[in-house]
Amino acid sequence: MSDKMIENNQVSIVGEVVSPFTFSHEVFGEGFYMADIAVRRLSDSEDLIPVMVSERLVDVTEDMTGTMVRVGGQFRSYNRHEEKKNKLVLSVFAREWEFIEEEVENAKTNQIFLDGFICKPPVYRKTPLGREIADLLIAVNRPYGKSDYIPCICWGRNARFASGFEVGGRTQVWGRIQSREYMKKLDEIESEKRVAYEVSVSKLEYV
């Protein structure tokens, strides 16, 4: 596997395991499992980030809820077919999993770097309070011809800059992974709470 490919998608998070492992899928006899990790924000709220890990990396039969971990890997996506359409499902794919005693004060607990290509026209808008926002969808290549599609959100000056990006253009993004709850309307009466994941961009370049 090309190191160059791995370098274009790098994630490092530090947080608390807040769910038991649940089975996701198997590839060539290797089982992959999901667990949620709560990563603290500076504002005292937290992001709940789903992590996929191999049974060869971690003892998935053990309930590790409440333990602190540092995870390194990649932010990946796949399309899950539901309700007659595809849903983009995002998670951190763990390449490294390390138990730590406690979170270091003021340490960077949530970092991501992506190097990819703009695959939809940027959506630029302003909030009612006049804050500028731009949404980007970035395709990050994996080896063997696959790509991960990662939604990113930019603010202020970055949003203005990103609004001029063209489809097919290459961009590099630094930021953090954030989770955001929203209500999905199922029909006229029912809605359900769902969670979306995206990269909150702190710095970006048009390459």
C-alpha positions as CSV (number, residue, x, y, z in Angstrom):
1,M,0.0,0.0,0.0
2,S,1.4,3.4,-0.9
3,D,2.4,5.6,2.0
4,K,1.5,8.6,-0.2
5,M,-2.1,7.4,-0.2
6,I,-2.2,7.1,3.6
7,E,-0.7,10.6,4.0
8,N,-3.6,12.2,2.2
9,N,-6.0,11.3,5.0
10,Q,-4.8,11.5,8.6
11,V,-6.8,11.5,11.8
12,S,-5.8,11.6,15.4
13,I,-8.3,11.7,18.2
14,V,-8.1,11.4,22.0
15,G,-11.2,10.6,24.0
16,E,-13.3,8.2,26.1
17,V,-14.8,5.0,24.8
18,V,-18.6,5.3,25.5
19,S,-20.0,2.2,23.9
20,P,-19.3,-1.5,23.7
21,F,-17.9,-2.9,20.4
22,T,-20.6,-3.9,17.8
23,F,-19.8,-6.1,14.8
24,S,-19.7,-4.3,11.5
25,H,-18.5,-6.6,8.8
26,E,-15.8,-9.2,7.9
27,V,-13.2,-9.1,5.1
28,F,-11.1,-12.2,4.3
29,G,-11.8,-13.6,7.8
30,E,-10.9,-10.4,9.6
31,G,-13.7,-8.9,11.7
32,F,-14.3,-5.2,12.0
33,Y,-16.1,-3.6,14.9
34,M,-17.6,-0.2,15.8
35,A,-17.3,1.8,19.0
36,D,-18.2,5.4,19.8
37,I,-15.5,7.7,21.3
38,A,-16.5,11.0,23.0
39,V,-13.9,13.7,22.3
40,R,-14.1,16.9,24.3
41,R,-14.3,20.3,22.7
42,L,-12.8,23.4,24.1
43,S,-16.3,24.7,24.8
44,D,-16.9,21.8,27.2
45,S,-19.3,20.1,24.9
46,E,-18.2,16.9,23.1
47,D,-18.2,15.2,19.7
48,L,-19.3,11.6,19.5
49,I,-17.1,10.0,16.8
50,P,-17.7,6.4,15.5
51,V,-14.5,4.4,15.2
52,M,-14.1,1.2,13.2
53,V,-11.4,-1.2,14.5
54,S,-10.1,-4.6,13.5
55,E,-10.3,-7.5,16.0
56,R,-6.6,-8.0,15.2
57,L,-5.8,-4.5,16.7
58,V,-8.0,-4.6,19.8
59,D,-9.6,-7.3,22.0
60,V,-13.2,-6.5,20.9
61,T,-14.7,-9.1,23.3
62,E,-13.8,-6.8,26.2
63,D,-16.1,-3.9,27.1
64,M,-13.8,-0.9,27.2
65,T,-16.5,1.7,28.0
66,G,-15.0,4.4,30.2
67,T,-11.4,3.9,29.1
68,M,-9.3,6.7,27.5
69,V,-7.7,6.0,24.2
70,R,-5.7,7.7,21.5
71,V,-6.7,6.6,18.0
72,G,-4.8,7.3,14.8
73,G,-6.2,6.4,11.3
74,Q,-8.3,7.7,8.5
75,F,-11.7,9.3,8.0
76,R,-13.6,7.0,5.7
77,S,-17.0,6.9,4.0
78,Y,-19.2,4.3,2.4
79,N,-22.7,4.3,0.9
80,R,-25.4,2.5,2.8
81,H,-28.6,1.8,0.9
82,E,-31.7,2.8,3.0
83,E,-35.2,4.1,2.3
84,K,-34.7,3.9,-1.5
85,K,-31.6,6.0,-1.5
86,N,-28.0,5.9,-0.5
87,K,-26.8,7.4,2.8
88,L,-23.2,8.5,3.3
89,V,-21.8,6.8,6.4
90,L,-18.7,8.2,8.0
91,S,-16.3,6.8,10.6
92,V,-12.7,6.8,11.7
93,F,-10.8,3.7,10.5
94,A,-8.3,2.9,13.2
95,R,-4.7,2.0,12.3
96,E,-3.4,2.7,15.8
97,W,-5.2,2.3,19.1
98,E,-3.4,3.2,22.4
99,F,-4.7,3.3,25.9
100,I,-3.8,6.4,27.9
101,E,-4.1,7.2,31.6
102,E,-5.8,10.5,31.1
103,E,-6.2,13.4,28.7
104,V,-3.3,15.8,28.7
105,E,-4.4,19.4,29.5
106,N,-4.6,21.6,26.4
107,A,-3.4,18.7,24.2
108,K,-4.9,18.6,20.6
109,T,-7.5,15.8,21.0
110,N,-9.1,16.0,17.5
111,Q,-7.1,16.6,14.4
112,I,-7.6,15.8,10.7
113,F,-5.7,16.5,7.5
114,L,-7.2,15.7,4.1
115,D,-5.7,16.2,0.6
116,G,-8.4,15.6,-2.0
117,F,-10.6,17.0,-4.8
118,I,-13.7,19.1,-4.9
119,C,-16.5,16.9,-6.2
120,K,-19.6,19.2,-5.9
121,P,-19.9,23.0,-6.3
122,P,-19.3,24.6,-2.9
123,V,-22.5,25.9,-1.2
124,Y,-21.9,29.3,0.3
125,R,-24.5,31.0,2.5
126,K,-24.8,33.4,5.5
127,T,-26.5,32.7,8.8
128,P,-29.3,35.1,10.0
129,L,-26.6,36.7,12.2
130,G,-24.4,37.3,9.1
131,R,-21.8,34.5,9.7
132,E,-20.4,33.2,6.4
133,I,-20.4,29.4,5.8
134,A,-19.4,27.2,2.9
135,D,-20.0,23.5,2.6
136,L,-17.5,21.4,0.6
137,L,-17.6,17.7,-0.4
138,I,-14.0,16.4,-0.9
139,A,-13.1,13.1,-2.6
140,V,-9.9,11.7,-1.0
141,N,-8.4,8.9,-3.0
142,R,-7.6,5.5,-1.4
143,P,-5.4,2.8,-3.0
144,Y,-7.0,0.4,-5.4
145,G,-9.2,3.0,-7.1
146,K,-11.5,3.8,-4.2
147,S,-12.3,7.2,-2.7
148,D,-13.7,8.5,0.5
149,Y,-16.3,11.4,0.3
150,I,-15.9,13.8,3.2
151,P,-18.2,16.7,3.9
152,C,-16.4,19.8,5.2
153,I,-17.7,23.0,6.6
154,C,-15.8,26.4,6.5
155,W,-16.4,29.6,8.3
156,G,-15.7,33.3,7.8
157,R,-12.7,34.1,5.6
158,N,-12.2,30.4,4.8
159,A,-15.8,30.2,3.6
160,R,-15.3,33.1,1.3
161,F,-12.1,31.6,-0.1
162,A,-13.7,28.1,-0.5
163,S,-16.8,29.5,-2.3
164,G,-14.6,30.1,-5.4
165,F,-13.3,26.5,-5.6
166,E,-14.1,24.6,-8.8
167,V,-15.2,21.0,-9.2
168,G,-12.2,18.9,-9.9
169,G,-9.8,21.3,-8.1
170,R,-7.4,20.0,-5.5
171,T,-7.5,21.2,-1.9
172,Q,-5.8,20.5,1.4
173,V,-7.7,20.8,4.6
174,W,-6.8,20.9,8.3
175,G,-9.4,20.8,11.0
176,R,-11.3,18.6,13.4
177,I,-14.1,16.0,13.1
178,Q,-17.4,17.2,14.5
179,S,-20.7,15.5,15.2
180,R,-24.0,17.4,14.9
181,E,-27.5,16.3,15.8
182,Y,-30.4,17.1,13.6
183,M,-34.0,16.1,13.2
184,K,-34.8,14.0,10.1
185,K,-38.5,14.3,8.9
186,L,-39.7,10.8,8.1
187,D,-43.2,11.8,7.0
188,E,-45.9,14.5,7.8
189,I,-46.0,13.4,11.5
190,E,-42.8,11.6,12.4
191,S,-39.2,12.8,12.7
192,E,-36.2,11.2,14.3
193,K,-33.0,12.5,15.8
194,R,-29.9,11.7,13.7
195,V,-26.2,12.6,13.8
196,A,-24.2,14.0,10.9
197,Y,-20.4,14.1,10.8
198,E,-18.2,16.6,9.0
199,V,-14.8,18.2,9.1
200,S,-14.8,21.7,10.7
201,V,-12.1,23.4,8.7
202,S,-9.5,25.6,10.5
203,K,-7.2,26.1,7.5
204,L,-7.4,25.2,3.8
205,E,-5.3,25.7,0.7
206,Y,-6.2,25.4,-3.0
207,V,-3.4,23.4,-4.5
